Amino acid sequence: MASVLIWAAMFYVLLQQARSQICGNGSTACKCLWTDPKTLKPYTLDISNFFTYPYPVPTGDYNYNYSPCATIPCGLSIVTKANVCQQSTTVQYNCGANPVWTVTSSTYYIIKYTGGTGGRSTIVTFIGSSSIAVAKASAVAENVTLQYSFTVNFPAASSSGRDVSGFVGFILISLIFVAFVAYFVAGAVIMYNKGARGIEMIPNIGFWKDLPFLIKDGGLFVLSPCLGQKFSYTKM
């Protein structure tokens, strides 16, 4: 049975790794792939087709060009690249690049852009809604000096997912089956080398012979209160 415990422990470790994955392999600057830690259901949010980029987000005295999938020239030098560019008729400021995704749920995503001119940064929050058909962006706000933010509401169906619970169950059952086969095969070989033959080659044969009776006794012990009967074991 030790091999069964080992396989179960390995599966548990893999399960925990899967649950902690946020914007994992395959994610890009404008696409997040992640797995819900509660349901193990994978989701994908692709914002590349929400708008025509660079997308102008006007507010106050400045316009903000937003380009999540590729950086754009911004500032006095064409070398300066940004995902968010603050501009007026006379000046341009880099408001951040180097996107970092975080995920709260399948309808709540955040991208933070940092490293802009003078320490500027931008936080874009994506909120899924079942009441809209196309993505809509709010005006940019500067709640903290040089830290900008705006919200994009998107159709909730854009964050797609698929149910993998059946696949996970299949993997778990397969691992248990393989563990049992390995246990009996390895045990039979060891018992054969010790001189056992026939049914005696089964490892821990005494336990397996007693197992049906142990299950019966356990069932009677659990059901006896419901049946109005008292069931107890004989004292040794």
GROMACS elastic network, one bead per residue, 0.5 to 0.9 nm:
[ bonds ]
;  ai    aj funct       b0    kb
    1     4     6  0.52154   500
    1     5     6  0.66431   500
    1     6     6  0.88767   500
    1   179     6  0.84616   500
    1   180     6  0.78773   500
    1   183     6  0.69485   500
    2     5     6  0.52011   500
    2     6     6  0.63178   500
    2     7     6  0.87761   500
    2   183     6  0.83316   500
    3     6     6  0.50116   500
    3     7     6  0.62180   500
    3     8     6  0.85653   500
    3   179     6  0.59621   500
    3   180     6  0.78494   500
    3   182     6  0.78316   500
    3   183     6  0.65588   500
    4     7     6  0.52092   500
    4     8     6  0.61413   500
    4     9     6  0.86069   500
    4   175     6  0.84638   500
    4   176     6  0.65047   500
    4   178     6  0.88704   500
    4   179     6  0.53175   500
    4   180     6  0.68479   500
    4   183     6  0.79713   500
    5     8     6  0.50157   500
    5     9     6  0.60840   500
    5    10     6  0.86077   500
    5   179     6  0.88663   500
    6     9     6  0.51261   500
    6    10     6  0.62446   500
    6    11     6  0.86570   500
    6   179     6  0.87780   500
    7    10     6  0.51186   500
    7    11     6  0.61889   500
    7    12     6  0.86138   500
    7   175     6  0.67025   500
    7   176     6  0.72629   500
    7   179     6  0.68400   500
    8    11     6  0.51170   500
    8    12     6  0.61580   500
    8    13     6  0.87570   500
    8   172     6  0.82597   500
    8   175     6  0.79767   500
    8   176     6  0.77081   500
    9    12     6  0.50442   500
    9    13     6  0.63469   500
    9    14     6  0.87546   500
   10    13     6  0.52218   500
   10    14     6  0.63547   500
   10    15     6  0.86100   500
   11    14     6  0.51025   500
   11    15     6  0.60492   500
   11    16     6  0.86685   500
   11   171     6  0.89901   500
   11   172     6  0.74613   500
   11   175     6  0.83243   500
   12    16     6  0.62277   500
   12    17     6  0.86753   500
   13    16     6  0.52091   500
   13    17     6  0.63181   500
   13    18     6  0.87074   500
   14    17     6  0.51045   500
   14    18     6  0.62348   500
   14    19     6  0.86892   500
   15    18     6  0.51127   500
   15    19     6  0.62484   500
   15    20     6  0.88171   500
   15    40     6  0.86010   500
   16    19     6  0.50328   500
   16    20     6  0.63404   500
   16    21     6  0.88795   500
   16    37     6  0.83927   500
   17    20     6  0.52906   500
   17    21     6  0.65012   500
   18    21     6  0.54122   500
   18    22     6  0.89585   500
   18    35     6  0.69380   500
   18    36     6  0.87532   500
   18    37     6  0.74309   500
   18    40     6  0.73176   500
   19    22     6  0.83548   500
   19    35     6  0.64375   500
   19    36     6  0.65768   500
   19    38     6  0.73037   500
   19    39     6  0.86328   500
   19    40     6  0.64148   500
   20    35     6  0.78247   500
   20    36     6  0.84573   500
   20    37     6  0.63945   500
   21    24     6  0.58064   500
   21    33     6  0.89125   500
   21    34     6  0.60211   500
   21    35     6  0.60386   500
   21    36     6  0.82375   500
   21    37     6  0.78932   500
   22    32     6  0.81211   500
   22    33     6  0.71115   500
   22    35     6  0.64504   500
   22    36     6  0.83024   500
   22   101     6  0.83763   500
   22   102     6  0.71368   500
   22   103     6  0.67647   500
   23    26     6  0.80674   500
   23    27     6  0.57663   500
   23    28     6  0.85617   500
   23    31     6  0.82939   500
   23    35     6  0.80458   500
   23    44     6  0.87089   500
   23   101     6  0.68592   500
   23   102     6  0.74135   500
   23   103     6  0.77501   500
   24    27     6  0.59234   500
   24    32     6  0.74797   500
   24    33     6  0.56941   500
   24    34     6  0.57213   500
   24    35     6  0.83434   500
   25    28     6  0.88161   500
   25    33     6  0.71707   500
   25    34     6  0.85098   500
   26    31     6  0.82858   500
   26    32     6  0.78805   500
   26    33     6  0.66574   500
   27    30     6  0.78138   500
   27    31     6  0.53497   500
   27    33     6  0.53763   500
   27    34     6  0.83886   500
   27    44     6  0.87050   500
   28    32     6  0.65144   500
   28    33     6  0.86130   500
   28    69     6  0.79642   500
   29    32     6  0.78783   500
   29    68     6  0.63421   500
   29    69     6  0.55115   500
   29    70     6  0.77202   500
   29    98     6  0.83638   500
   29    99     6  0.62571   500
   29   100     6  0.80500   500
   29   101     6  0.83660   500
   30    45     6  0.82389   500
   30    46     6  0.60667   500
   30    47     6  0.55007   500
   30    48     6  0.58539   500
   30    68     6  0.56182   500
   30    70     6  0.85397   500
   30    99     6  0.87751   500
   31    44     6  0.70433   500
   31    45     6  0.55841   500
   31    47     6  0.62048   500
   31    48     6  0.73855   500
   31    69     6  0.84678   500
   32    43     6  0.80163   500
   32    44     6  0.56190   500
   32    45     6  0.52737   500
   32    46     6  0.65696   500
   32    47     6  0.87665   500
   32   101     6  0.73570   500
   32   102     6  0.89300   500
   32   103     6  0.87550   500
   32   109     6  0.89043   500
   33    42     6  0.72006   500
   33    43     6  0.58014   500
   33    45     6  0.67517   500
   33    46     6  0.86754   500
   34    41     6  0.85422   500
   34    42     6  0.56689   500
   34    43     6  0.54704   500
   34    44     6  0.66218   500
   34    45     6  0.88546   500
   34   103     6  0.81431   500
   35    38     6  0.87512   500
   35    39     6  0.81719   500
   35    40     6  0.56432   500
   35    41     6  0.54926   500
   35    43     6  0.59952   500
   35    44     6  0.88185   500
   35   161     6  0.88845   500
   36    39     6  0.56489   500
   36    40     6  0.50189   500
   36    41     6  0.52889   500
   36    42     6  0.61804   500
   36    43     6  0.74262   500
   36   105     6  0.74622   500
   36   106     6  0.79090   500
   37    40     6  0.54375   500
   37    41     6  0.78284   500
   38    41     6  0.80466   500
   39    42     6  0.86789   500
   39   163     6  0.83569   500
   39   164     6  0.86260   500
   39   165     6  0.76167   500
   40   163     6  0.79636   500
   40   164     6  0.69667   500
   40   165     6  0.71205   500
   40   168     6  0.86899   500
   41   161     6  0.64505   500
   41   162     6  0.60503   500
   41   163     6  0.53621   500
   41   164     6  0.59346   500
   41   165     6  0.74805   500
   42   160     6  0.82375   500
   42   161     6  0.53386   500
   42   162     6  0.61281   500
   42   163     6  0.74610   500
   42   164     6  0.77642   500
   43   106     6  0.68396   500
   43   159     6  0.62918   500
   43   160     6  0.53519   500
   43   162     6  0.71242   500
   44   106     6  0.84038   500
   44   158     6  0.81025   500
   44   159     6  0.54773   500
   44   160     6  0.54144   500
   44   161     6  0.64590   500
   45   106     6  0.82206   500
   45   109     6  0.86946   500
   45   158     6  0.63527   500
   45   160     6  0.67733   500
   46    49     6  0.73534   500
   46    50     6  0.82503   500
   46   158     6  0.73906   500
   46   159     6  0.74891   500
   47    50     6  0.52808   500
   47    51     6  0.80250   500
   47    68     6  0.80712   500
   47    69     6  0.83677   500
   47   158     6  0.85037   500
   48    51     6  0.72490   500
   48    52     6  0.84059   500
   48    53     6  0.83369   500
   48    68     6  0.76398   500
   48    69     6  0.65323   500
   49    52     6  0.70652   500
   49    53     6  0.87137   500
   50    53     6  0.88395   500
   50   134     6  0.74074   500
   50   135     6  0.57161   500
   50   136     6  0.84035   500
   50   154     6  0.77432   500
   51    54     6  0.81567   500
   51    55     6  0.64329   500
   51   135     6  0.74324   500
   51   136     6  0.87370   500
   52    55     6  0.58996   500
   52    67     6  0.89126   500
   53    56     6  0.81169   500
   53    65     6  0.81712   500
   53    66     6  0.68167   500
   53    67     6  0.54324   500
   53    68     6  0.79506   500
   53    69     6  0.83258   500
   53    70     6  0.89812   500
   54    65     6  0.55740   500
   54    66     6  0.51401   500
   54    68     6  0.80889   500
   54    70     6  0.88776   500
   54    72     6  0.79701   500
   54    83     6  0.86840   500
   54    84     6  0.88831   500
   55    64     6  0.79421   500
   55    65     6  0.53478   500
   55    67     6  0.64486   500
   56    63     6  0.64911   500
   56    64     6  0.55563   500
   56    66     6  0.63183   500
   57    62     6  0.89941   500
   57    63     6  0.58991   500
   57    65     6  0.61474   500
   57    66     6  0.71393   500
   57   137     6  0.73512   500
   57   138     6  0.77131   500
   57   139     6  0.63395   500
   57   140     6  0.69206   500
   57   150     6  0.88608   500
   58    61     6  0.83826   500
   58    62     6  0.65030   500
   58    64     6  0.59256   500
   58    65     6  0.83855   500
   58   139     6  0.63812   500
   58   140     6  0.72431   500
   59    62     6  0.58379   500
   59    63     6  0.59864   500
   59    64     6  0.77357   500
   59   139     6  0.56449   500
   59   140     6  0.59496   500
   59   141     6  0.79606   500
   60    63     6  0.77270   500
   60   139     6  0.89528   500
   60   140     6  0.87560   500
   61    87     6  0.87029   500
   61    88     6  0.68010   500
   62    86     6  0.63614   500
   62    87     6  0.54369   500
   62    89     6  0.84017   500
   63    85     6  0.81006   500
   63    86     6  0.58738   500
   63    87     6  0.53926   500
   63    88     6  0.63457   500
   63   140     6  0.88653   500
   64    84     6  0.65269   500
   64    85     6  0.54058   500
   64    87     6  0.63043   500
   64    88     6  0.89104   500
   64    95     6  0.87645   500
   64   140     6  0.77788   500
   65    72     6  0.88141   500
   65    83     6  0.79107   500
   65    84     6  0.57078   500
   65    85     6  0.51175   500
   65    86     6  0.66799   500
   65    87     6  0.79116   500
   66    71     6  0.89560   500
   66    72     6  0.88011   500
   66    82     6  0.86575   500
   66    83     6  0.58607   500
   66    85     6  0.66501   500
   67    70     6  0.59019   500
   67    71     6  0.62497   500
   67    72     6  0.69802   500
   67    82     6  0.79459   500
   67    84     6  0.63574   500
   67    85     6  0.85683   500
   68    71     6  0.71458   500
   68    83     6  0.54916   500
   68    84     6  0.78029   500
   68    97     6  0.87030   500
   68    99     6  0.80575   500
   69    83     6  0.78297   500
   70    82     6  0.83165   500
   70    83     6  0.67136   500
   71    74     6  0.89069   500
   71    81     6  0.53790   500
   71    84     6  0.80562   500
   71    97     6  0.72945   500
   72    78     6  0.88584   500
   72    80     6  0.80961   500
   72    81     6  0.51555   500
   72    82     6  0.53615   500
   72    83     6  0.63324   500
   72    84     6  0.81610   500
   72    85     6  0.79349   500
   73    77     6  0.77410   500
   73    78     6  0.53054   500
   73    79     6  0.67440   500
   73    80     6  0.56890   500
   73    82     6  0.64615   500
   73    83     6  0.89592   500
   73    85     6  0.82504   500
   73    94     6  0.87478   500
   74    77     6  0.72380   500
   74    78     6  0.67309   500
   74    79     6  0.81854   500
   74    80     6  0.56626   500
   74    81     6  0.56999   500
   74    82     6  0.61332   500
   74    83     6  0.89480   500
   74    84     6  0.84731   500
   74    85     6  0.58328   500
   74    86     6  0.80390   500
   74    87     6  0.83759   500
   74    92     6  0.60370   500
   74    93     6  0.63587   500
   74    94     6  0.57031   500
   74    95     6  0.89572   500
   75    78     6  0.70373   500
   75    79     6  0.86194   500
   75    80     6  0.62823   500
   75    81     6  0.81892   500
   75    85     6  0.81055   500
   75    86     6  0.88437   500
   75    87     6  0.85064   500
   75    91     6  0.72116   500
   75    93     6  0.53392   500
   75    94     6  0.63161   500
   75   117     6  0.85063   500
   76    79     6  0.87153   500
   76    80     6  0.77930   500
   76    91     6  0.79910   500
   76    92     6  0.71721   500
   76    93     6  0.84948   500
   77    80     6  0.55785   500
   77    81     6  0.88688   500
   78    81     6  0.73987   500
   80    94     6  0.76156   500
   81    84     6  0.89830   500
   81    85     6  0.87211   500
   81    94     6  0.73829   500
   81    96     6  0.87242   500
   81    97     6  0.75161   500
   82    85     6  0.60880   500
   82    93     6  0.89627   500
   82    94     6  0.56458   500
   82    95     6  0.68538   500
   82    96     6  0.56677   500
   82    98     6  0.84503   500
   82   113     6  0.88202   500
   82   115     6  0.89747   500
   82   116     6  0.75735   500
   83    94     6  0.80657   500
   83    95     6  0.75604   500
   83    96     6  0.60792   500
   83    98     6  0.80181   500
   83    99     6  0.81413   500
   83   113     6  0.74308   500
   84    93     6  0.87859   500
   84    94     6  0.64932   500
   84    95     6  0.51468   500
   84    96     6  0.56605   500
   84    97     6  0.69390   500
   84   113     6  0.77663   500
   84   116     6  0.86994   500
   84   121     6  0.86361   500
   84   122     6  0.73364   500
   85    92     6  0.67836   500
   85    93     6  0.58612   500
   85    95     6  0.54276   500
   85    96     6  0.75701   500
   85   116     6  0.88929   500
   86    91     6  0.82655   500
   86    92     6  0.55391   500
   86    94     6  0.63081   500
   86    95     6  0.62704   500
   87    90     6  0.75622   500
   87    91     6  0.56339   500
   87    93     6  0.62366   500
   87    94     6  0.87399   500
   88    91     6  0.54390   500
   88    92     6  0.65084   500
   89    92     6  0.84625   500
   93   116     6  0.74186   500
   93   117     6  0.58288   500
   93   118     6  0.86936   500
   93   120     6  0.83575   500
   94    97     6  0.80999   500
   94   115     6  0.81137   500
   94   117     6  0.50421   500
   94   118     6  0.86279   500
   94   120     6  0.71184   500
   94   121     6  0.84719   500
   95   113     6  0.74422   500
   95   114     6  0.71634   500
   95   115     6  0.74708   500
   95   117     6  0.63830   500
   95   118     6  0.89177   500
   95   119     6  0.81259   500
   95   121     6  0.51280   500
   95   122     6  0.61226   500
   95   146     6  0.81329   500
   95   147     6  0.82606   500
   95   148     6  0.78361   500
   96    99     6  0.81272   500
   96   112     6  0.81602   500
   96   115     6  0.51857   500
   96   117     6  0.77255   500
   96   119     6  0.84632   500
   96   120     6  0.62915   500
   96   122     6  0.60648   500
   97   112     6  0.82866   500
   97   114     6  0.54356   500
   97   115     6  0.62994   500
   97   116     6  0.69561   500
   97   121     6  0.81101   500
   97   122     6  0.86210   500
   98   112     6  0.79992   500
   98   113     6  0.56201   500
   98   114     6  0.61918   500
   98   115     6  0.74606   500
   99   111     6  0.60582   500
   99   112     6  0.55342   500
   99   114     6  0.73536   500
  100   110     6  0.81135   500
  100   111     6  0.54353   500
  100   112     6  0.52864   500
  100   113     6  0.67542   500
  100   114     6  0.88109   500
  101   109     6  0.72022   500
  101   110     6  0.57116   500
  101   112     6  0.66771   500
  102   108     6  0.89051   500
  102   109     6  0.60195   500
  102   110     6  0.52798   500
  102   111     6  0.65116   500
  102   112     6  0.84143   500
  103   106     6  0.76320   500
  103   107     6  0.86923   500
  103   108     6  0.62831   500
  103   110     6  0.63876   500
  103   111     6  0.89232   500
  104   107     6  0.78285   500
  104   108     6  0.55295   500
  104   109     6  0.62976   500
  104   110     6  0.83566   500
  105   108     6  0.51213   500
  105   109     6  0.71306   500
  106   109     6  0.76192   500
  106   127     6  0.88936   500
  106   128     6  0.76961   500
  106   156     6  0.81238   500
  106   159     6  0.61306   500
  106   160     6  0.81171   500
  106   161     6  0.85096   500
  107   126     6  0.74505   500
  107   127     6  0.53409   500
  107   129     6  0.73587   500
  107   154     6  0.85946   500
  107   155     6  0.89970   500
  107   156     6  0.62704   500
  107   159     6  0.69353   500
  108   125     6  0.72991   500
  108   126     6  0.57136   500
  108   128     6  0.63937   500
  109   124     6  0.84083   500
  109   125     6  0.58494   500
  109   127     6  0.66014   500
  109   128     6  0.86952   500
  110   123     6  0.69166   500
  110   124     6  0.57546   500
  110   126     6  0.60511   500
  110   127     6  0.87522   500
  111   122     6  0.82793   500
  111   123     6  0.58115   500
  111   124     6  0.52517   500
  111   125     6  0.65037   500
  111   126     6  0.81699   500
  112   121     6  0.73880   500
  112   122     6  0.58419   500
  112   124     6  0.63935   500
  112   125     6  0.86507   500
  113   116     6  0.80648   500
  113   120     6  0.87637   500
  113   121     6  0.54963   500
  113   122     6  0.51024   500
  113   123     6  0.63000   500
  113   124     6  0.82504   500
  114   119     6  0.75035   500
  114   120     6  0.66758   500
  114   122     6  0.66417   500
  114   123     6  0.87546   500
  115   118     6  0.82300   500
  115   119     6  0.59296   500
  115   120     6  0.65066   500
  115   121     6  0.65127   500
  116   119     6  0.52764   500
  116   121     6  0.58169   500
  116   122     6  0.86914   500
  117   120     6  0.54504   500
  117   121     6  0.85015   500
  118   146     6  0.78643   500
  119   146     6  0.68822   500
  119   147     6  0.83510   500
  120   145     6  0.83924   500
  120   147     6  0.57610   500
  120   148     6  0.77068   500
  121   146     6  0.65909   500
  121   147     6  0.50184   500
  121   148     6  0.61990   500
  121   149     6  0.84750   500
  122   146     6  0.84556   500
  122   147     6  0.57712   500
  122   149     6  0.53393   500
  122   150     6  0.81102   500
  123   147     6  0.78107   500
  123   148     6  0.63085   500
  123   150     6  0.67452   500
  123   151     6  0.84785   500
  124   148     6  0.85595   500
  124   149     6  0.56621   500
  124   150     6  0.52813   500
  124   151     6  0.56699   500
  124   152     6  0.71935   500
  125   149     6  0.77610   500
  125   150     6  0.65154   500
  125   152     6  0.60847   500
  125   153     6  0.82988   500
  126   150     6  0.89592   500
  126   151     6  0.59338   500
  126   153     6  0.58114   500
  126   154     6  0.69106   500
  127   151     6  0.73832   500
  127   152     6  0.62965   500
  127   154     6  0.61459   500
  127   155     6  0.85017   500
  127   156     6  0.79730   500
  128   132     6  0.88591   500
  128   152     6  0.85119   500
  128   153     6  0.57650   500
  128   155     6  0.55073   500
  128   157     6  0.78858   500
  128   158     6  0.79222   500
  128   159     6  0.77541   500
  129   132     6  0.61330   500
  129   133     6  0.87402   500
  129   153     6  0.65509   500
  129   154     6  0.59915   500
  129   155     6  0.51731   500
  129   157     6  0.83336   500
  130   133     6  0.78684   500
  130   154     6  0.83983   500
  130   155     6  0.57520   500
  130   156     6  0.52070   500
  130   157     6  0.74117   500
  131   155     6  0.73252   500
  131   156     6  0.83959   500
  132   135     6  0.74330   500
  132   136     6  0.86593   500
  132   153     6  0.80855   500
  132   154     6  0.70176   500
  132   155     6  0.55322   500
  132   156     6  0.82453   500
  133   154     6  0.76255   500
  133   155     6  0.55453   500
  133   156     6  0.88863   500
  134   153     6  0.83131   500
  134   154     6  0.62460   500
  134   155     6  0.61218   500
  135   152     6  0.65878   500
  135   153     6  0.54811   500
  135   155     6  0.64607   500
  136   151     6  0.82561   500
  136   152     6  0.55182   500
  136   153     6  0.52556   500
  136   154     6  0.65662   500
  137   140     6  0.88064   500
  137   150     6  0.71246   500
  137   151     6  0.56962   500
  137   153     6  0.63837   500
  137   154     6  0.87579   500
  138   141     6  0.88813   500
  138   150     6  0.57037   500
  138   151     6  0.53196   500
  138   152     6  0.63697   500
  138   153     6  0.82213   500
  139   149     6  0.84880   500
  139   150     6  0.60416   500
  139   151     6  0.77649   500
  140   148     6  0.65325   500
  140   149     6  0.55470   500
  140   151     6  0.80262   500
  141   144     6  0.88009   500
  141   147     6  0.84538   500
  141   148     6  0.55897   500
  141   149     6  0.53426   500
  141   150     6  0.62516   500
  142   145     6  0.63380   500
  142   146     6  0.67916   500
  142   147     6  0.57733   500
  142   149     6  0.65294   500
  143   146     6  0.85282   500
  143   147     6  0.67995   500
  143   148     6  0.68013   500
  143   149     6  0.77845   500
  144   147     6  0.51956   500
  144   148     6  0.72759   500
  145   148     6  0.79734   500
  153   156     6  0.87464   500
  154   157     6  0.84449   500
  154   158     6  0.71640   500
  154   159     6  0.89330   500
  155   158     6  0.56364   500
  155   159     6  0.80629   500
  156   159     6  0.59779   500
  156   160     6  0.83554   500
  157   160     6  0.61002   500
  163   166     6  0.75453   500
  163   167     6  0.85379   500
  164   167     6  0.51402   500
  164   168     6  0.62298   500
  164   169     6  0.86381   500
  165   168     6  0.50804   500
  165   169     6  0.61503   500
  165   170     6  0.85963   500
  166   169     6  0.50863   500
  166   170     6  0.61762   500
  166   171     6  0.87000   500
  167   170     6  0.50258   500
  167   171     6  0.62554   500
  167   172     6  0.86721   500
  168   171     6  0.51348   500
  168   172     6  0.62344   500
  168   173     6  0.87036   500
  169   172     6  0.50940   500
  169   173     6  0.61651   500
  169   174     6  0.84662   500
  170   173     6  0.52247   500
  170   174     6  0.60083   500
  170   175     6  0.85685   500
  171   174     6  0.50496   500
  171   175     6  0.61259   500
  171   176     6  0.86569   500
  172   175     6  0.51963   500
  172   176     6  0.63059   500
  172   177     6  0.86636   500
  173   176     6  0.51493   500
  173   177     6  0.61251   500
  173   178     6  0.86139   500
  174   177     6  0.50758   500
  174   178     6  0.61048   500
  174   179     6  0.84846   500
  175   178     6  0.51390   500
  175   179     6  0.60450   500
  175   180     6  0.86597   500
  176   179     6  0.50192   500
  176   180     6  0.62537   500
  176   181     6  0.86873   500
  177   180     6  0.52121   500
  177   181     6  0.62570   500
  177   182     6  0.86204   500
  178   181     6  0.51147   500
  178   182     6  0.60781   500
  178   183     6  0.84707   500
  179   182     6  0.51397   500
  179   183     6  0.60393   500
  179   184     6  0.87221   500
  180   184     6  0.62104   500
  180   185     6  0.85187   500
  181   184     6  0.53242   500
  181   185     6  0.60211   500
  181   186     6  0.83790   500
  182   185     6  0.52181   500
  182   186     6  0.58332   500
  182   187     6  0.81334   500
  183   186     6  0.54594   500
  183   187     6  0.58631   500
  183   188     6  0.84258   500
  183   203     6  0.82314   500
  184   187     6  0.50143   500
  184   188     6  0.58764   500
  184   189     6  0.85482   500
  184   202     6  0.66832   500
  184   203     6  0.65970   500
  185   188     6  0.51675   500
  185   189     6  0.63036   500
  185   190     6  0.87285   500
  185   202     6  0.86151   500
  185   203     6  0.89923   500
  186   189     6  0.52351   500
  186   190     6  0.63210   500
  186   191     6  0.86984   500
  186   203     6  0.86989   500
  187   190     6  0.51225   500
  187   191     6  0.61046   500
  187   192     6  0.84978   500
  187   201     6  0.74862   500
  187   202     6  0.66703   500
  187   203     6  0.50297   500
  187   204     6  0.85080   500
  188   191     6  0.50706   500
  188   192     6  0.59685   500
  188   193     6  0.85595   500
  188   196     6  0.86113   500
  188   200     6  0.85950   500
  188   202     6  0.54299   500
  188   203     6  0.61290   500
  189   192     6  0.50717   500
  189   193     6  0.62483   500
  189   194     6  0.86972   500
  189   201     6  0.76276   500
  190   193     6  0.52217   500
  190   194     6  0.64357   500
  190   195     6  0.89871   500
  190   196     6  0.89199   500
  190   201     6  0.81343   500
  190   203     6  0.83466   500
  191   195     6  0.65411   500
  191   196     6  0.54363   500
  191   197     6  0.79941   500
  191   200     6  0.77013   500
  191   201     6  0.51230   500
  191   202     6  0.73344   500
  191   203     6  0.68558   500
  192   195     6  0.51023   500
  192   197     6  0.62732   500
  192   198     6  0.89684   500
  192   200     6  0.86643   500
  192   201     6  0.59177   500
  193   196     6  0.72785   500
  195   201     6  0.86007   500
  196   199     6  0.83060   500
  196   200     6  0.55733   500
  196   201     6  0.52970   500
  196   202     6  0.88473   500
  197   200     6  0.55948   500
  197   201     6  0.54860   500
  198   201     6  0.57982   500
  198   202     6  0.81377   500
  199   202     6  0.58535   500
  199   205     6  0.78676   500
  200   203     6  0.76593   500
  200   204     6  0.88170   500
  200   205     6  0.65580   500
  201   204     6  0.88500   500
  201   205     6  0.78217   500
  202   205     6  0.53991   500
  202   208     6  0.86560   500
  203   206     6  0.85269   500
  203   207     6  0.88236   500
  203   208     6  0.86404   500
  204   207     6  0.55184   500
  204   208     6  0.67031   500
  204   209     6  0.89161   500
  205   208     6  0.52001   500
  205   209     6  0.61495   500
  205   210     6  0.86378   500
  206   209     6  0.51989   500
  206   210     6  0.62668   500
  206   211     6  0.85942   500
  207   210     6  0.51712   500
  207   211     6  0.59670   500
  208   211     6  0.50178   500
  208   212     6  0.77988   500
  209   212     6  0.71009   500
  209   213     6  0.82378   500
  210   213     6  0.54541   500
  210   214     6  0.61360   500
  210   215     6  0.87470   500
  211   215     6  0.61350   500
  211   216     6  0.85427   500
  212   215     6  0.51573   500
  212   216     6  0.61862   500
  212   217     6  0.86734   500
  213   217     6  0.60650   500
  213   218     6  0.84387   500
  214   217     6  0.51141   500
  214   218     6  0.60512   500
  214   219     6  0.85335   500
  215   218     6  0.50579   500
  215   219     6  0.60933   500
  215   220     6  0.86133   500
  216   219     6  0.51450   500
  216   220     6  0.62218   500
  216   221     6  0.85856   500
  217   220     6  0.51230   500
  217   221     6  0.60768   500
  217   222     6  0.86717   500
  217   231     6  0.88879   500
  217   233     6  0.88995   500
  218   221     6  0.50729   500
  218   222     6  0.62913   500
  218   223     6  0.86371   500
  219   222     6  0.52232   500
  219   223     6  0.60658   500
  219   224     6  0.83050   500
  220   223     6  0.51180   500
  220   224     6  0.55579   500
  220   231     6  0.69980   500
  221   224     6  0.54596   500
  221   225     6  0.79588   500
  221   230     6  0.81554   500
  221   231     6  0.56854   500
  221   232     6  0.71726   500
  221   233     6  0.89802   500
  222   225     6  0.70663   500
  222   226     6  0.81595   500
  222   231     6  0.88402   500
  223   226     6  0.53324   500
  223   227     6  0.62995   500
  223   228     6  0.87417   500
  223   229     6  0.84870   500
  224   227     6  0.50299   500
  224   228     6  0.60767   500
  224   230     6  0.57943   500
  224   231     6  0.60456   500
  225   228     6  0.51350   500
  225   229     6  0.59227   500
  225   230     6  0.67052   500
  225   231     6  0.83535   500
  226   229     6  0.76060   500
  227   230     6  0.85985   500
  232   235     6  0.88707   500
  233   236     6  0.89031   500
